[in-house]
Amino acid sequence: MTGTLTLGIGTQTNNTPATVTTMRADANGLFLTTFLSATNSDFAGSPSKVTSFSIDNAYTLFFVNNSGFNLVLPTLAFPSPSLLSGSFDWGLPFFFGRKVYVGIDGTSSMLGAGPHWAY
C-alpha cells in the first residue's frame, strides 16, 4: 500500500482538488451513506456520489484466515453503535486508492466552509 497525507486544500499546486464531490458534514463531522448502494450524500441529502467498496467478515479476517495479525485489513469496517442507527465507520479502507480532502470545522477553502469531506 502506498499513500500520501497532504495538509491543506488548494494552498499549493500539489493539493488543489481536480474533480471532487464535496459532502458537507454535520456538527459531528458525519455524512450519510446508504449502505446497500454505497451512495454517500452530505448531511442535507445532496450532493450524492456512489462509492465502490468491499467489506469482509471480521471473524474470517481475524480467525479463519489468520490475516488480522499481518495485514492492514483493507476491507474492515464496523458498525457505529451510538452515533446513528444503521450507520457504520468507513474506517481506514475508505482512504485507500483515493484522494480525500477534509475541511475542518470553522475553516474555509476553495471547496467551501468546513466541516466537509471531498473525494
Contacts in CASP RR format, 6 or more apart in sequence:
PFRMAT RR
TARGET T0000
AUTHOR 0000-0000-0000
METHOD contacts of the structure
MODEL  1
MTGTLTLGIGTQTNNTPATVTTMRADANGLFLTTFLSATNSDFAGSPSKV
TSFSIDNAYTLFFVNNSGFNLVLPTLAFPSPSLLSGSFDWGLPFFFGRKV
YVGIDGTSSMLGAGPHWAY
1 72 0 8 1.000
1 74 0 8 1.000
1 96 0 8 1.000
3 97 0 8 1.000
6 14 0 8 1.000
6 15 0 8 1.000
6 99 0 8 1.000
7 15 0 8 1.000
8 15 0 8 1.000
8 109 0 8 1.000
9 15 0 8 1.000
9 16 0 8 1.000
9 17 0 8 1.000
9 101 0 8 1.000
9 103 0 8 1.000
9 109 0 8 1.000
9 110 0 8 1.000
9 111 0 8 1.000
9 118 0 8 1.000
10 16 0 8 1.000
10 17 0 8 1.000
10 109 0 8 1.000
10 110 0 8 1.000
16 110 0 8 1.000
17 99 0 8 1.000
17 101 0 8 1.000
17 110 0 8 1.000
17 111 0 8 1.000
17 118 0 8 1.000
20 99 0 8 1.000
20 101 0 8 1.000
20 111 0 8 1.000
20 118 0 8 1.000
20 119 0 8 1.000
21 47 0 8 1.000
21 48 0 8 1.000
21 49 0 8 1.000
21 118 0 8 1.000
21 119 0 8 1.000
22 42 0 8 1.000
22 47 0 8 1.000
22 101 0 8 1.000
22 111 0 8 1.000
22 112 0 8 1.000
22 116 0 8 1.000
22 117 0 8 1.000
22 118 0 8 1.000
23 31 0 8 1.000
23 40 0 8 1.000
23 41 0 8 1.000
23 42 0 8 1.000
23 43 0 8 1.000
23 47 0 8 1.000
23 49 0 8 1.000
23 116 0 8 1.000
23 117 0 8 1.000
23 118 0 8 1.000
24 31 0 8 1.000
24 42 0 8 1.000
24 43 0 8 1.000
24 44 0 8 1.000
24 114 0 8 1.000
24 115 0 8 1.000
24 116 0 8 1.000
25 31 0 8 1.000
25 42 0 8 1.000
25 43 0 8 1.000
25 114 0 8 1.000
25 115 0 8 1.000
25 116 0 8 1.000
25 117 0 8 1.000
26 43 0 8 1.000
26 115 0 8 1.000
27 105 0 8 1.000
27 115 0 8 1.000
28 83 0 8 1.000
29 105 0 8 1.000
29 115 0 8 1.000
29 117 0 8 1.000
30 43 0 8 1.000
30 83 0 8 1.000
30 84 0 8 1.000
30 87 0 8 1.000
31 40 0 8 1.000
31 41 0 8 1.000
31 42 0 8 1.000
31 43 0 8 1.000
31 116 0 8 1.000
31 117 0 8 1.000
32 40 0 8 1.000
32 41 0 8 1.000
32 42 0 8 1.000
32 43 0 8 1.000
32 45 0 8 1.000
33 39 0 8 1.000
33 40 0 8 1.000
33 41 0 8 1.000
33 51 0 8 1.000
33 87 0 8 1.000
33 88 0 8 1.000
33 90 0 8 1.000
34 41 0 8 1.000
35 86 0 8 1.000
35 88 0 8 1.000
37 50 0 8 1.000
38 50 0 8 1.000
38 51 0 8 1.000
38 52 0 8 1.000
38 53 0 8 1.000
39 48 0 8 1.000
39 49 0 8 1.000
39 50 0 8 1.000
39 51 0 8 1.000
40 48 0 8 1.000
40 49 0 8 1.000
40 50 0 8 1.000
40 51 0 8 1.000
41 47 0 8 1.000
41 48 0 8 1.000
41 49 0 8 1.000
42 48 0 8 1.000
42 116 0 8 1.000
49 119 0 8 1.000
51 94 0 8 1.000
51 119 0 8 1.000
53 77 0 8 1.000
53 90 0 8 1.000
53 93 0 8 1.000
53 94 0 8 1.000
54 75 0 8 1.000
55 75 0 8 1.000
55 76 0 8 1.000
55 77 0 8 1.000
56 75 0 8 1.000
56 76 0 8 1.000
58 76 0 8 1.000
58 78 0 8 1.000
61 67 0 8 1.000
61 68 0 8 1.000
61 71 0 8 1.000
61 73 0 8 1.000
61 75 0 8 1.000
61 76 0 8 1.000
62 68 0 8 1.000
67 73 0 8 1.000
72 92 0 8 1.000
73 92 0 8 1.000
73 93 0 8 1.000
74 92 0 8 1.000
74 93 0 8 1.000
74 96 0 8 1.000
75 93 0 8 1.000
76 91 0 8 1.000
76 92 0 8 1.000
76 93 0 8 1.000
77 88 0 8 1.000
77 89 0 8 1.000
77 90 0 8 1.000
77 91 0 8 1.000
77 93 0 8 1.000
78 88 0 8 1.000
78 89 0 8 1.000
78 91 0 8 1.000
79 86 0 8 1.000
79 87 0 8 1.000
79 88 0 8 1.000
79 89 0 8 1.000
80 86 0 8 1.000
80 87 0 8 1.000
80 88 0 8 1.000
80 89 0 8 1.000
94 100 0 8 1.000
98 119 0 8 1.000
99 119 0 8 1.000
100 117 0 8 1.000
100 118 0 8 1.000
100 119 0 8 1.000
101 109 0 8 1.000
101 111 0 8 1.000
101 117 0 8 1.000
101 118 0 8 1.000
101 119 0 8 1.000
102 116 0 8 1.000
102 117 0 8 1.000
102 118 0 8 1.000
103 109 0 8 1.000
103 111 0 8 1.000
103 114 0 8 1.000
103 115 0 8 1.000
103 116 0 8 1.000
103 117 0 8 1.000
103 118 0 8 1.000
104 114 0 8 1.000
104 115 0 8 1.000
105 114 0 8 1.000
105 115 0 8 1.000
106 113 0 8 1.000
106 114 0 8 1.000
106 115 0 8 1.000
107 113 0 8 1.000
107 114 0 8 1.000
108 114 0 8 1.000
111 118 0 8 1.000
END
